[in-house]
Each structure stands twice: as C-alpha cells, then as structure tokens.
Amino acid sequence: MTAVEKIVERIELDAQAEAKAIIAEAEEKALKIKFDSKNDATVAAEGFKAKADKKAERIVAAAESAANLTVRNELLYKRREEIEKTLIELEQYLKSLPEKKYFDKLMLLAVNSANGKEGILYMNSFDLQRAPETFKEILSSKGITVSKEPDDSISGGFILKYEDIEINEDFSALIADKKEQLEDIINSCLF
C-alpha cells in the first residue's frame, strides 16, 4: 500500500468515524426530540383532560342544581295543591256539620262578633229555613235579629250588620282571612 493509499484510507476511516458520530448524535437528538414531543403531548393531553373534567363537573353540578330546583318546585306545587284541597275540604266539612253542631258554631261566632248594639244577621236561604228557634232566641237576647230575607251570596255561615259596619262570618271569608295561619297548621300536620 502506498503512502497516498494509506492517506486516502485514513481519510475514509476518519470520514466514516465522523459520519458515525454525526449519525449517532443525530439519532440521539431525534430520540430526545421524540421523547420531549411525547412528554409535551402527554402534558398537553393531561391539560386538556383536566379542563374537560372541570367543564364536565360544572355541567353535572348545573344539571343537579336544575334537577333539585325542579324537584323542589314540584314538591312546593304539590304542597300548595294539598293545602288548597284541605282548605276546600274544611269549608265543606263546616257546611256539612250536623244541624245542632252547625248552629252551635254559628252561635259561638255570632256571640263573639256581637258588640252590644242592635245588629241584623243574614244567612243563606238553606240555613235560614233550618235555623232552630232557640238559635234565633239566643241571638235576640244578645241584640241580634236574624233577617227573614235570605242572602244567597253567603255560602255558609253568616254576615252580621251593625248600621254601616259589616262583619263577614261566611265560612269562605273566614278561611280566606285565616288562610296563612291555616296553611301553617295544615303544613305542620301533613308535612
């Protein structure tokens, strides 16, 4: 082998070694880039997942809140419905009391409403026809005269008039007047 051949061979060997070193360094850089890219993608994916999880939690919380509100509103509606039904049944109960109990209740209301002056008590035609004489006599002793003219705007109970003062003891008016208190009582009993 000649000196020129040895020099060329040495140059070729050095070039091959340098090429191998360059290739190894490139492969190492490529692996690092691939590893870094994979890590960056994992970090980005975790970030996207965390954001998606938070958004899903907010959506679920909003849906639960809306569902709870709907259930609460429906329960309140049903309570109101039951309370109204009970108040209607209360009025029907009062109107359907046996005659003696019915007029005992009216007597109590009238005596409690009496103010010592001369008054006129109005009832509907049904109650006026069935009113016992003792009822009329006791009221008369308290200064209250039972009108012979019916007032069929009264559903049950009576209206007591003292000149320009009118005391409405119609059952529907009494229930309407005491509605809040009755609702509280019914609410505590039913619920």
Disulfide bonds with the S-S distance in Angstrom:
none
